[in-house]
Amino acid sequence: AGKRRLRIKLGIDPTAPDLHLGHVVPLRMLAAFQEVGHRAVLIIGDFTGAIGDPSGRTDSRRQLSAAEVKRNERTYLAQAGNVLDLAKAEVRHNSEWYRPMRAGAFLDLLTRFSLKSAWQREDFQKRLTSGREVHLHEALYHVLQAYDSVAVRADVELGSLDQRLNMLAGRGLQPKFGQPAQEVVLLPYLVGLDGKQKMSKTAGNTINLRDSANDMFGKVMAIPDALIEQYAELAAWLDPAAVDRIRDELASGRNPRDVKF
């Protein structure tokens, strides 16, 4: 891209009122692009949030009402502003392009995708083979996220590893609308307090940005010892040399509690 200012896209669905440390991982990367002069494009998925991203899920999400999505969204920008300079960012809502979209235009969008792009997803296949249902609106989620990239003319999209198929769908769709294909930056996701699943409100394993300092401290001290290095890197955002020192300290027998502290 040379010296061209790039448009860096990150989408967050308001499926719960709190952002958590897992959300901070891509937000910090978005802020890093912003700090070197690129345009941060933060999409609040007020339309897609009613569906909920099915990536990596073993069952269907409960669909949220418009009122629930709006209520959850109210606190998002204030929380994201702890990481991102919102005054310099472009904040969009994907209802801007989906609510006015007529049925004919949506059907035209669907002609750009094959049914295989949905049904070959590993998470859907696991649900189907175990007898759980996959609903059609879930199968269309990647179409909607992909078109978000077209709507904002994204040059780069950020997301966690489980977002790979959704983000590649956007990369594949843009040339069909005469746009260059976006680059995709896949980021590791933060494991939650249970030490097993991705940090998420659904799993109940989060450190929320609106938690009190005491609650945050208690939760960090309670994380499994196996997560110390990951939290040092992805939650404390320590540089690689500092993470290496922590790894060496743990290997030499230092008390994990002291390292967490």
ABEGO torsion letter per residue (X at the ends): XEABBBBBBBBBBBABABBBAAAAAAAAAAAAAAAAGBBBBBBBBAAAAAAEBABGBABBBBBBBAAAAAAAAAAAAAAAAAABBAAABBBBBAAAAAAABBAAAAAAAAAABBAAAAAABAAAAAAAAAGBBBBAAAAAAAAAAAAAAAAAGBABBBBBAAAAAAAAAAAAAAAAAGBBBBBBBBBBBBBBAAGABBBBAAAGABBBAABBAAAAAAAAAABBAAAAAAAAAAAAGBBAAAAAAAAAAAAAGBBAAAAAX
